[in-house]
Amino acid sequence: MSASSGSLPIRIEQDVVLARQAARQICVACKLRLIDQTKLVTAASELARNAVIYGGGGTMDWEVVEKGLRKGVRLVFADNGPGIPDVAQALTDGWSSGSGMGLGLSGSRRLVDEFELESAPGQGTRITITKWS
């Protein structure tokens, strides 16, 4: 992962593992602290899994970003699935549209420095997360 940006398809469960590995490599290349690497990789794993399970597959785009002297990693997860009818509800701790524990989106949001979710019924979902050094 020497490139400062790229894209990875997320279609099947094995792609979730590849997304985790790619996120980790990008974090290491950006010299994020181990705790920040772990947080970003955990969020990436959850969001990639959601793209497979709920979105019917999608992509993970990544880029190395800079703000002043700080460097960071930005990941964008996008799918063309059914979308999220109630984003506020989906971001509530304990709420789940499936059989999970309901910590996926809200937990992922807490693990990163920036979290943006765009979704509408029938229009898919796009989640952008950023972790800064």
N, C-alpha and C positions, 0 to 999 in steps of 0.2 A: 504494500500500500504506500508507495512512494509518491503517488499523485496527490495533488492538493484538492482534487475533487474527483468524483466518479459516481457510478450508479451500479446497483446490484438488484437483479430481479428476486422477488420473494414470492414463490408460488406454492412450495411444499414445505413440510416441516423441516427437512434438511436445510432449506435455505435460511431458516431461522438461525441455525447453528453458524452458517456462513456469515450472516449479518452480524452476529455476536463477535465472530473472529475478526471481521473487517473493522468493526467499531473499536475493538481493542487495539488493533494495529495502528489505526489512525490516532487514537489517544496516546499511544506510546510515541509515535512519530512527533506529536505535538508536545510531548513531555508533560502531559497532565500527571498530577500526583496519583498514586495508586488508588486512593479512596475515590477520587473523581473519576478515574477510569472505571472502577467497579460500579459506581452510580450510573454513569452513562451507558455502560454495557448492559446493566440490568434493565434500564429503561428501553434500550434498543431491542433487547430480547422480547420484552413484553409487547412493544409496539409492532415488531415484526410478526410475532405470533398472532396478534389481533388482525393484522393484514391478511394472514393466511386463513384464519378461522372465520372471521366476520366479513372480511372484504373480498374473499375469493382470490386473494393474491394481489400483489402490487409491486412497488419498488422501494428501495432505500437509496436515496441520494445522499452523498456526503460532501462536505467541503471544510477546509481549514479556513477559519476566519480570524481576523485581527481587529482589535479595538485599542488604539494607542499602543502600549507596550504589551498588552495582553493578547494571548493566542487562545483560540478555542476550536471546538469541533461542533459543527452544525450537521444534524441528520434530519432528513425529510422523508417521512413515510407516507406514501400515497397509494390509494387503491380506487377502483371503480365499482366498489360494492354498493350495497343498498343505502349507505350513509347512516348517520346517527340522527334519529328524529328529535331527541331532546339532549343537546350537548350539556346543558347545565346538570341535568339528572345523571348523565353518563360520567360526569366528573365528580359526582358525590361519592364519598367513601361508603363502601358497603353495597353499592348498587351494581348489579351485573345483568347483562342481557343474556348471559349463558349460565353455565354451571360453575363459573369461577367464584373467587372469593370477593370480587368487587373492588379489588385494589389496583387493577391494571392501569387505567388512565389516571386516576387521582394519585396513585403511588408513583407512576412515571413522572407526573408533573412535579412532585416533591423532590425527586432525585436530580433534577436538572436546574440550571439557572434561568433558562428561558423556555417557555412552552406555549405553543400556539396551535390551536385546533380549529380547522375549518371543515365543516361537514353539513350536508343537507340531504334529506331523503331523496334517493334516486340519483344522487350526484357524487357518491363516493366520499372519501375522507382523506384529509391531508393534515398531518401532524408534523410540526417543525420543533425540534428540540436543540438546545445549545448548552454546552458546558464550557466554562471559561477556566483558564489556568490561573 
